[in-house]
Amino acid sequence: MTPLPQLVLTILGALFCIGDVALLGVLLTWQERAASPEARWRRLVRGVLPATAVLLGLLLLAFTQLMLLWSNR
């Protein structure tokens, strides 16, 4: 693979990771802005935890793909 597409894919991967972390922050802020502790707990269990699991899985996948992109196979 030539260096230019590899660099472009790395930049896109880094942007994806930054967006993923930003979305995690938005989720946690949304959960904390609930009106009552009971509503915060419901948001945590029903929305934040499942979405966080998916987003962290995508983040791990992106890091793995970036490492494979730069490895000498």
VEXDREN-2710 file (C-alpha; in Angstrom, 1 decimal):
% VEXDREN-2710
k/r/px/py/pz
1/MET/0.0/0.0/0.0
2/THR/1.3/3.4/-0.9
3/PRO/1.8/5.9/2.0
4/LEU/-0.8/8.5/0.9
5/PRO/-3.9/6.3/1.1
6/GLN/-2.5/4.8/4.4
7/LEU/-2.2/8.3/5.8
8/VAL/-5.7/9.3/4.6
9/LEU/-7.2/6.2/6.3
10/THR/-5.3/7.0/9.5
11/ILE/-6.7/10.5/9.6
12/LEU/-10.2/9.2/9.0
13/GLY/-9.7/6.6/11.7
14/ALA/-8.5/9.2/14.1
15/LEU/-11.5/11.4/13.3
16/PHE/-13.8/8.4/13.9
17/CYS/-12.2/7.8/17.3
18/ILE/-12.5/11.5/18.3
19/GLY/-16.2/11.5/17.2
20/ASP/-16.7/8.3/19.2
21/VAL/-15.3/9.8/22.4
22/ALA/-17.3/13.0/21.9
23/LEU/-20.5/10.9/21.5
24/LEU/-19.7/9.1/24.8
25/GLY/-19.4/12.5/26.4
26/VAL/-22.8/13.6/25.0
27/LEU/-24.4/10.4/26.3
28/LEU/-23.0/10.9/29.8
29/THR/-24.1/14.5/29.8
30/TRP/-27.6/13.5/28.7
31/GLN/-27.8/11.0/31.5
32/GLU/-26.7/13.5/34.1
33/ARG/-29.3/16.1/33.0
34/ALA/-32.3/13.9/33.9
35/ALA/-34.7/15.5/36.4
36/SER/-34.5/13.0/39.2
37/PRO/-32.1/10.3/40.4
38/GLU/-34.6/7.7/39.4
39/ALA/-34.8/9.1/35.9
40/ARG/-31.0/9.2/35.8
41/TRP/-30.8/5.6/36.8
42/ARG/-33.3/4.6/34.1
43/ARG/-31.4/6.5/31.4
44/LEU/-28.2/4.9/32.6
45/VAL/-29.5/1.3/32.4
46/ARG/-31.7/1.7/29.3
47/GLY/-29.6/4.0/27.2
48/VAL/-26.1/4.8/28.3
49/LEU/-24.8/1.4/29.2
50/PRO/-25.9/-0.4/26.0
51/ALA/-24.8/2.5/23.8
52/THR/-21.4/2.7/25.7
53/ALA/-20.8/-0.9/25.1
54/VAL/-21.4/-0.5/21.4
55/LEU/-19.3/2.7/21.1
56/LEU/-16.4/1.2/23.0
57/GLY/-16.5/-1.9/20.8
58/LEU/-16.4/0.3/17.7
59/LEU/-13.5/2.3/19.3
60/LEU/-11.6/-0.9/19.9
61/LEU/-12.3/-2.1/16.4
62/ALA/-11.0/1.2/15.0
63/PHE/-7.8/1.1/17.0
64/THR/-7.2/-2.5/15.9
65/GLN/-7.8/-1.6/12.3
66/LEU/-5.4/1.3/12.5
67/MET/-2.7/-0.9/14.1
68/LEU/-3.2/-3.5/11.4
69/LEU/-3.0/-0.8/8.7
70/TRP/0.5/0.2/10.0
71/SER/1.9/-3.2/10.8
72/ASN/4.3/-5.0/8.5
73/ARG/2.4/-8.0/7.3
END
